[in-house]
Amino acid sequence: MNEGNLKKFKVKGGIGAISSRLTVEGPLKKDRGSFVVSARRTYIDLLVKAAISDTSPFAGSGYFFYDLNAKLNYKLTDKDRIYLSAYYGKDIFSFKDNEGGFRVDMPWGNGIAALRWNHLFSSKLFLNTTLSYSDYNFEFASSQDEFRVALTSGIRDYTAKVDFSYFPNPKHRIKWGALYTYHDFTPTSLSAQDDTITFITGAAQHLYSHESAIYALDEFDVNDQLRINVGLRYSNFAHVGPFDRYIKGDGISTLDSVVKYDRNDIIAFYQGLEPRFSFRYLLPDNSAIKAGYAYNYQYVHLVTLSAVSLPTDIWFPTTDKAKPEQGFQTSIGYFRNFDKDRYEASVEVYYKGMKNLIEFKEGALPGDNVNDNTDNLLVYGDGWAYGAEFFLKKTEGAFTGWIGYTWAKTERRFPDINEGNVYPAKYDRRHDLTLVGTYKLNDTWTFSASFIYATGNTLTLPASWYVQDQNLLFQYGPRNSTRMAPYHRLDLSATRYGKQYKTKTDPTTGQDIQVKKAYRSNWSFSIYNVYNRLNPFFLYVDNDGDFMSGNFSLSVKQVSLFPIIPSATWNFEF
């Protein structure tokens, strides 16, 4: 984050048709301490509300976000400085299909605070000590006709870490340090209601854990061509109480017993070494080869409810049943600058192997963990990802820009899913293309354009449905056997700059000089999603009629986020 101005107060911001922002910075005490505060808020929801009539079936849909950043820093002595920073942000999405009786409300956000002390032992050795707190919350609530369900998930972390950096000489850098985090997870908390009936879903389950690590890294130049970076990290993770372990019987819903753990009882403990190595070798033709290898333990899992085609990813910790993920990644690339460094180009290939991945069982639903543990609903398997990345950038001239393209494949194999056959991961994207161009016409006008294309995400949809005891039930197809339509859009913008400098007479020489103006502004005009592409955000199953009357039918509907959005923004700074 910006440190803030130590000498004078400054204000900059922008007022636009779809968002506004403001940043204020200045000295707490001149040359010793400073502050910076920044806030922004979009009001796309107000535009959508104005664009959709009250009689539309989608009236009430919208999206907006806001965030706030603040940072203080103060120089205690010539060798000691403290920093206090904070962030809070929230996104709120809502969708209504009034004709189909379907509604989704999805707010999510994060709050973070950190206190850091920087100490300089000498010109070659310094220390950063950091205390931090974060609180992430996600909520997904949906309703269809008279049935309503809400799912919440969150993580609260308390972290302390120390990092040393030592520079023996300009060609040698050494880092080492330690980290500790206390995790408080709420993987899923569910509430459900059908008309006037409220379902008993039990209290929200909390999972507690300790995570710590120590590390050392050494980066040095062997000669003018070869730079090596080698490091080793030791990490461990303890799943602790209070916790109730539900022991399952032979049947899916059969409960044999409950084992209770008291506060700070160690339920499971894991540890491992994480080595890493990379190098860069300069070639004589203004190019370089870079390669690396890393092995990692990951103690926090991301898991998706496959039986719900809506965005319901949750974070879940390692437990006595869910083992830590282990993975390695290796990559090698060729990088070259040419035409007197006006162009940069690179190509990289990578491979990543993963084991101890987790997924929900076939057909698992959010309410299935009532009086049960979430990890009793999980299955375990392996995965891998590989691909190639291509990049070309023009850095000088009136026209600048870059092109990036990635071809990638991400797959999973779970013995208990798809009969053990390989299937694509949710975020498997075969193609990912980005083009960005900027043209500076003169000192007043600059024009920009960007285009992105990405293969659609995969998901699991029902393959058939049937009625049992007057209840509608679904039979789902193979895992992630449906792929959404690809995502692509074109954005255009133009910026008109006011005069940044003014002419002033130097009192000493009497000559005219150019001085930066105290107040500066510009206008930015943009069109988001120029050709009004309706990109998919999620899909849901809608039903019409009554299956008891024989006129029942199902259809899959798509929810898209943003249509074409023209905008104008006035930016200012003083």
N, C-alpha and C positions, 0 to 999 in steps of 0.2 A: 504494500500500500504506500501511497504518497506520504512522505514524512511531514509535510506541512512547511510553510514558509517561515523561516526564523527571523526575518527582518521586517516584513510589512504584511498588512492584510490584503487578501486577494479574493475575488468572487468570480466564479464562472458558472455557466449553466446554459440551459436551453429550454425554450417553451415551444412545444410542437402540437400538432393535431392529434397524435396518438400517445405521446408521452412527454413528460417534463422532468428536468433534473436540475439540481443546484449543488454547488460545492463551495464551501467557505473555508479558508485557511488563514493562519496568521500566527504571530508569536505569542506564547504565554509570557515569556520574558525574552527580550531581544537577544539573539545569539545563544540562548541557553535552552529554550523550550518552545515547542510549537504545537498546534492542533490542526486537524483537518476533519471536517464533517461533510458528508455527501449523502444526498437522498435522491431517489427517483420514483416515479409512479407512472404506470401506463394507464390509459383509460380506453383501451380497446372495447371494454365492456359497454361503455357509454355509447360508442359508435355503433356497436352491434345492436344495442337496444333501440337506437334511433332508426337503424336500417330495417329492423324486423317489426312489423306491425303487431299490435296487441292481439289481432285475430289469427296470426300465423301459428301453425302447430309447433313452431320452434321458439315462440316468444318466451323470454326468460333465460335463454342461453347466453353465455358470455365467458370471457376470460380476462384477467388482469393480474399484474404482479406489482409489488413494491419492495424496496429494500433501503436500508440505512447503514452507512459505514461511518465509523468515528475512530480517530486515532490521536493519542497524545504521546509526545516524547519529550524527555527532559534530560539535559546534560548535568549529572550530579557533580562529576569531576572530569578532568581531562581524560580519564581512563574508564569512566563509568557512565552509562546512559540507560535509562529505563523507558520502556514503551508499553502503553496500554491501548489495546485495540478492541473493537467490538463490531459485530455485524448482526443484523437481523433482516431476514427476507421471507416473503411468503408469496406463493402463487395460488390463485383461486380459479378453478375451472368449473363451469356448470353447463349442463346440456339438458334440454327438455324436448320431448316428443309428445306433445299434449294429445295428439290423435291416438297414438299407441299407448298412452298412459305410462311412458317410460321417462325416467329422470336420473341423472347422475350429477353428484356434487363431489368435487375432488380438490380439497385444499391441502397443500403441503408446504413446509418451510423449515428453516433452520436458524437457530440463534447461537452465536459464538462469542466468547470473550477470551482474551489472552493477555497475560502480563509477562513481559520479557525484560531480562536484565542482560546488558552487553558489557563485558569487562575486557579491557585491553591489558594483557600482561606485558606485552612488548610490541614492537612493530611487526613481529613475526607470529605471535601467539595471542589468540583471543577466545573468549568463552561466551556462549549464549545460554542462558537458563530461562526456561519458559514454563509457565503454568497456564493451562487452558481448560475451558469448559465448552461443551457443545451440546445442543439439544435439538435433535431432528424429529419431526413428526409428520406423518402421512395419514390421510383419512380418505377412505373411498366409501361413499354412500350412494346406493341406487334404490330405485323403487320401480315396480311395474304393477300397474293396477293397484290392488290393496296390499301387496306384499312389499315390505321395506327391509333392507339390510344395510348395516354400516360396519365397516372394518377399519380399525385404526392400528397403526404400527409406529414404533419409534425407537430411538437410541439416545441414551444420555451418557456422555463420556466425561471423565475427569482425568486430565493428563498432566504429567510432569516430565520434563526432559532436559538434558544438558548436552551441549554440542561444543566440542573443542575444534578449532582450526589452527593449523600450524604450517607456516610457509618458510622452510629452511632457506630456500632461494627461489628465484623466479621460475625455475624449471621443476620444482618439487612442491607438492601440496599433500598434507596429511590431515585426515579428519577422524575423530573418534567421539563416542558419546553413549548415552544410555537413555532409555525411555520406559515410562510406566503409565498404564492406562487402566482405570476402573470402568468397566462397562455395565450399564443397566439397560437391558433390552426388553422391549415389549413387542414381541414378534407379531402377534395378532390379538386384537381384542374385538369381540363380535357382539353386536346387538341385532335383534330381528323382531319384526312385528308383522302380523297378518290381520289386517283390519283392526279389530279391537283386542286381538290376542297377542300378548307379549311373550316371547319364548325365553326360557331361562337358559342363558348361555354361560353362566359362571363369571367369576371375577377375572379381570385382566391378569394374565400370567406374566411374571417378570423373571428374567434369567440374568444372573449376575456372574461376572467373571473378572479375573485379573490378567492383564497382558503386560509383558515386559520384554526388553531386548537390550543388548549391547552390540556395538558395531565398531569396526575400524576400517579405514579406507586409505589407500596410498596411491597417489597419481604422480608420475614422474616422466620426464623426457629422457629416454635412453640416449638419443642423439637428436639432430635437427629433424630427422624424418619420423622417428618412432616415439609415440607417447603411449604409456601403459597405465591402466587404472585397474587395481585389484582390491577387493574388499571381502570381508567376512562378517556375517551378522549371526548372533545367537539369539533366538527368541523362544519364549515359553508362554503358555496359556493355561489358566486354571479355571475350570467351571466350578462355582461354589454355591453354597446355599445362602438363604433358605430356598428350598426346592422340594416339590413333591413329584416323585417318579411313579407314574402309573404303569404297572406291570400288566401286559396284555396276555390273554389266554390264547387258545388255538383259534377261536373265532375272531372275526374282525373287530367286533364291538365287545368282546368278552373281557371283563376286568377281573383279574385274579387278586391283586393286592396293590397297596400304595406304600412306597418307602419314603419316609420323611427325612429331610436333611435340615439341620439347624443352620443358623447364620454362620458363614465363613467355613462350613464343612467343605472339604475338597472332594468333589464328586468325580472329577476327571482331571488329569494333568498331561499336557503335551509339550514337547520341546523339539528343537531341531536347529541345525546349522544351515545357513543360507550363504553360500559362496557366490561371488560374481567376478567377472573378468571382462575387460574390453581393451581395445587398442585402436590407435589411429596411425596409419602409415602414409606419409606424404610421398607422392610420385613426382618425377621431374617435370611433367607436363601440366602443372597447376591443378593436379587432381589428388585424390586421397582414397584409400580403402579404410573402412571402419567396420569392426566386427565386435560382437559381444556375446556373453553367455551369463545367465543368472538363474539361480535356483531359489524358490521362495516357498514359505509356508503362509497360508492365508487362513486366519481364524474366524473370519466373518463371511457368511455365504449370502448370495443373492438368489432368491428362489421365487418362482412364479406359479400361481395357481392356474394350471393348464385347463381346468374345467370351466374357467371364467375367461371369456375372450376379451375382457377389459383390462386396463393397465393396473394390475394388482401385484407388482413386485414388492417383496418384503425382504428385509435384512434379518438373517438368523445366525446366531452364534454357534460356535463349536460346543458340543455337549459330550456326555459320556457315550451317546449313540452316534451323533454326527461328528465324524472325525475331521480334523483340519484339512483343507485343500492343500495339495502339493503340486507344484508346477515348475517347469523349466522353460526358458525361452532362449533361443539363439538366433542371431541375425548377422547378416553381412551386407555391406553396401558399397557402392562406388559413387564418389562425389567429384564433380569437376566444375571449375569456373573457366569461362572462355570469353573471347572478344574483350580483353582487358577488364575482366570481372564484371562486365555488364550483364552477363547471363550466369545463372547458377543452375546446375542440373544434377540429378541423383537418381539412382535406382537401388532399392533395398529388397531383400527377401528375408522372410522370417518363418520360424516354426515354433509353436508352443504346445507342450504336452501337459495335460492336467489329470489328476486323479483325486478320488474322494469328493467328486462333485455331488450335489444333492438336487433332487427334484421331488415334487409331490407325487404320490401314487396316482395311478389312473383313476379319474373321477373324484379325487379328494375335493372337498368343499370347505369353505372357511369355518363352518360350524362344527366340523367333524372333530375338532380338538376340545370340545366341551367335556370337562371332567376327564381330560386326557392330555398328553404332551404332544406338541406339534411334531416333534421328531419321530413319533410313532406313525406319522402319516407320510414319512419320507422314504425314498429309496436312493441308492447310491450307485455311482458309475464313474466313467472316465470320459475325457474329451480331448480334442486337439484342434488347433487352428493354425493355418498357414496362409501365406499370400505374398504378393509382390507390390511394392509401392513405387510410383514413378512421379518425379517432380521436376518442373522447369519454371524458372523465375527470371524476369527481366527487371533489373534494378535501376537503370538509368534511362534518361531521355524523356521526351514529352509523354510517351506512352509507356507505362509500366504495368506489371501484372504477373500472375502465375497460374500454372495449371497443375493440379494434383489428381492422380488417379490411383486407386487401389483395387486390385483383384484379390479376393479373400474367400476363404472357406472355413466354417466353424461347425464341427460335428460332435455328436455325443453318442455314447453307447452305454445303455443301462440294461442289466439282465432282466429287470422287472418291467421294462417299458418297450413297447413295439416288439415283443417276443425276442428281445435281445438284439434286434437289428439296428444298424446305424441310422440316425435321424439328424436333421439340421437343428442347431441351437436356435433359440428365439431370435437372437440378434445376428444370425447368419446373413451377411450381405455380400452377394457375389461381386457387385460393381459399386464403386463409390467415386464419383467424379465431381471436381470443383474447378470452375474457371472464374478468375477475378481479373478485371482490367480497369485501369485508371488513365484518363487522358487529361493532361493539363493544357488547356487551350491558351491561357495567358495567366497573368497574376490575379485576374478577377474570377475566372471560371474554371472549374474542374469537374469532369464528368466521370462516372464510375458505373460499372455493370458487373453483376455476378450471377453465375448459373450453377446450380447443384443438381446432381442426380444420384439416387441411391436405390438399390434393390429393396423391395418391401420386406418388412419383418415377417417371420413365420408365426403361426398360431394354430390352435386346435379348435375345430368347430364340430358341432354334432353332425354325425353322418345319418342318423335316423332318430325317430322318437316313437314312444309307445305309451299306453295308458295302463296304469296298475292301481287298483283300489281308488279310482277316480283321480289319480295324481298323474301329471304329465312328467315323464322321465325321458332322458336323452341317452342315446348310445353314441359315444364319441368316436371319431375316426382316429387313425394313427397319429402319434404325437407330432405336432408342428407340420402336419401334412398340407395345411393351407398357407398360402403366401399372399400378403396384402399387395395391392397395386404399388408400383414403384413410386418413390417420392421424387418430385422434381419441381423446380420453380426458377423464374428469372426475376431479378431485382435491378432497378435502374435508379440512379441518383445524380443530381447536379448540385454543386455548391457554389454560391456567389460570395466572394470575399470582399469585405470593405478594405479601405486603405489601412495597412498595418503600421505605416510609418508616416511621420510628418517632418517637414523641413524646419530646422532650427539653426540660428546663427551661433557659432562657438564664440563665447565672450573672450576667449584668450587669443584665438587666431583670426576671428572675424570671418571665417569661412562657413558656408552653409553645410550642415551635416544632417544625416538621416537619423531620427530618434524614434524608437518604438512608442507608439501611442499608448497612453494609460488606459484608454477604453477602446476595445476592439470587438467587432461583431461580424457575423456572416449568416447567410440564409442557406438552408439545405432543403432541397426538394427531392422527394423520392416516391417511387412506386414499388410497393412490395407485391410479389406474385403477379407480374405483369399480365400474363395470359389466364389468370384466374383459375389455376389448377386446384381441384378439390382433392388435396392430399389426405390420405387416411390417417386418423389418429387412433381409432379403435373401431371394432365391429361388434354388433350385438344382434341377438336373435329376437325378433319380434313375432308376435302371434296375433292372428285375427280369428274371430268367430268363436264357436263353442264346440269342443270335440264331442260333447254329449249329444249335440244336435246334428253332427255330421258335416258341418260347414267350416271345420277348423283348418287353418293353414299356417305355415311358418315361413318366415323370410329373414334373410340376413341383411342388415342395414349398416351403412358406413357413417361414422361421425368424422367430419373434417374440422380443422381448426380455423384457418384464416383464408378468406377470399382475397381478391385484389384490394389493396389498401393504399391509396395515394396519401401523401403527407407532406407538410411543410413545417420546418422547425427554425426558429430564430435562436442562434447561439450567441452568447455574449461573454465577455471577460473584462474585468477591470481590477 
